[in-house]
């Protein structure tokens, strides 16, 4: 198995505190040895072992590939008109999802596959090496199952989100739709999913419905996560903590009890600042969460309605500028934090035995991702 020695690394973000005692685990004038698909050695360049081949990265910074733990890539059409209306003063509501549902149902498999491949490649160019992809724009047994099969073409982190909204044909029978989600739809989706998710929000699903759907998914071996507290205060965050879910996402409107529950439970709070940027909504209090000891992840929430960006560098810059995270905290949350949200310990860190997922910046330091927002700083992705 061929090994490659990477040198010329001005600053290496490892997320392994063994190097400097900080969460980022910084190494300056660093080297990395990759053997096969794994990291074999990490440390100062002067101590690097020999390898079969060598590459000089020319004084660039290197960090773990971004781990985007929340996205909705399987869809058809766009909602540019809805975005324009929001920018003209209309408020965002969950109901716009139904527009994408109609377009997705009408799309062919080939059209959906092409869109997922395009967005996946777009993410990779911006440094994302691990991505979670949800269903949720089909909302029929057939369309949810095929959405997950298509998502599985680019990732192993697939999530069944049949409980996104109640589709129009069940508008007068939401209980009947929950029965469909927890019965035939779940049966068809479970073989193609690792996770189950619910949009626990006004206009979507309430606490009792979310609890029942998550329990049904758990009975079929799916791990739970939740959308919650995006549009206003609600029970979703505390439900996620009570159930010990891996992550609860959005967390925009939190009460003190929510923050305490997150800190005590270990459930990851996944923040999606691109949504607030795209909807002109208040940003989550990332500073308060970090200071309270909550594990925070950053993710893109790439979707055609509330946040049509695939850029984790943008999310890092927004987290620093708008949510008062430090550059180091934002980088950790976009890499190691995302890995925690997915229950992964093989990505989001550069250490021996971990997957060789590296993002090389056209910059000498990770700080430049926030310092130079909007500049395409990802020079190369090694994965």
Secondary structure by P-SEA (a helix, b strand, c coil): cbbbbbcccccccccccccccccccccccbbbbbccccccccccccccccccbbbbccbbbbcccccccccccccccccaaaaaaaaabbbbcccaaaaaaaaaaaccaaaaaaaaaaaaaaaaaacccbbbbbccccccaaaaaaaaaaaacccccccccccccccccccccaaaaaaaaacaaaaaccccccbbbbccccccccaaaaaaaaaaaaaabbbbbbbcccccccaaaaaaaaaccccccccccccaaaaaaaaaccccccccaaaaaaacccccaaaaaaaaccbbbbbccccccccccccaaaaaaaaaacccccaaaaaaaacaaaaaaaccccccccccccccbbbbbcccccccccccccccccccccc
